[in-house]
C-alpha cells in the first residue's frame, strides 16, 4: 500500500516506532537497495548510509549531488564507497537525512521509496511507500542506530565511529544535543571501545584561505536588523554559506541568513543561536514554509536550515528576514 505510512513518530509511542522500523527492516532485508542522499551530503547522511550498507545486503550509496568536505574526509578514512554519477543505480530507493524530495535528482519515482528523516515533517513525501520522520532526534544517525539494532546487527568499530561522527557534526559538537542523543553516543562508546577524539578526527578539517575570505566577505556585505534586543543578519557570497553563517553568529548575530546565486539558482543557509531555539525559533519550519510559498525546497533543524531553488537570492533573503522578524515579534508578544 502506497502513501504516507507510519509518518511521524511521537516520543512515547514505542510500539508504533518498533512496528514501522520493523517493517522497514523487512523491506531492506530483501535487497538490493540504493541509498540516496541530499546534495553536498554531510557526515550524518554519510554515516547513516554506511550503517545501512553494513547491515543489509546489496546496498549502494548514491550521492548524485556530491559530498561536503567533512563527508569526504570520513569516506576516505573509513573506506566508504559511494557512487556520484548522474546514472541511477538499481535497487529499492532508500532516502536518508533529506528534508524534501526537491533535494533529489529530477525524475525519481518515489512510489516504492522508503524515507527516513529527522528534519521538520514534509508532506511532499506523501508518494513514498514508507515515510518515517522523527524530528525529536538530533541526527539521522540516531534513527538508523535503532534500525540496525532491530535488524540484530553487530556493529563494527568503524560503523560506530561513523555514527558518532554524524552525531557530533549534526549537534554542533553537542550544543544542540538532547538527552537521548547523549545516551546513544554513550552506548556507542561503551559497546565498541571508541573514544570521542577518534570520532572528531574523522571530521576535522582545517579552514583554508578561500573559506576565510568567504567569511570576511560575508562580514563585509552584512546587513542587520534589530527586533527588541535580538539581531537578525543577512549576507550574500559565492561559497561556504554555512561557514559564513557560523562566523556571523560568532560576531554577535542571533539569527543569520547567507545566500549565493548561481545562474538562475540560489542557495541559502541559516543559523540561529541555541538561545533562539530555546525561545521557540525553528529555522527548518520557517524555511520550509518559504519553500512551499515560493515552490522551492526548504527545511532543516531548529537552529540550522537551508533553502535552495530557482529565483533571486536577494528576494528570498528578504522574505527570510521578514518572516524571522515576524516570528520574533510574535514570540515576544506571547511572553508579555
C-alpha positions, 0 to 999 in steps of 0.5 A: 500500500502506497502513501504516507505510512507510519509518518511521524513518530511521537516520543512515547509511542514505542510500539508504533516506532518498533512496528514501522522500523520493523517493517522497514527492516523487512523491506531492506532485508530483501535487497538490493537497495540504493541509498540516496542522499541530499546534495553536498551530503554531510557526515550524518547522511554519510554515516547513516548510509554506511550503517545501512550498507553494513547491515543489509545486503546489496546496498549502494550509496548514491550521492548524485549531488556530491559530498561536503568536505567533512563527508569526504574526509570520513569516506576516505578514512573509513573506506566508504564507497559511494557512487556520484554519477548522474546514472541511477543505480538499481535497487529499492530507493532508500532516502536518508537525512533529506528534508524534501524530495526537491533535494533529489535528482529530477525524475525519481519515482518515489512510489516504492521509496522508503524515507527516513528523516529527522528534519521538520515533517514534509508532506511532499513525501506523501508518494513514498511507500514508507515515510518515517520522520522523527524530528525529536532526534538530533541526527539521522544517525540516531534513527538508523542506530535503532534500525540496525539494532532491530535488524540484530546487527553487530556493529563494527568499530568503524560503523560506530565511529561513523555514527558518532561522527554524524552525531557530533557534526549534526549537534554542533559538537553537542550544543544542540544535543538532547538527552537521548542523543547523549545516551546513544553516543554513550552506548556507542562508546561503551559497546565498541571501545571508541573514544570521542577524539577518534570520532572528531578526527574523522571530521576535522578539517582545517579552514583554508584561505578561500573559506576565510575570505568567504567569511570576511566577505560575508562580514563585509556585505552584512546587513542587520536588523534589530527586533527588541534586543535580538539581531537578525543578519543577512549576507550574500557570497559565492561559497561556504554559506554555512561557514559564513553563517557560523562566523556571523553568529560568532560576531554577535548575530542571533539569527543569520541568513547567507545566500549565493546565486548561481545562474538562475539558482540560489542557495541559502543557509541559516543559523540561529543561536541555541538561545533562539531555539530555546525561545521557540525559533525553528529555522527548518519550519520557517524555511520550509514554509518559504519553500512551499510559498515560493515552490522551492525546497526548504527545511532543516533543524531548529537552529540550522536550515537551508533553502535552495531553488530557482529565483533571486537570492536577494528576494528570498533573503528578504522574505527570510528576514521578514518572516524571522522578524515576524516570528520574533515579534510574535514570540515576544508578544506571547511572553508579555 
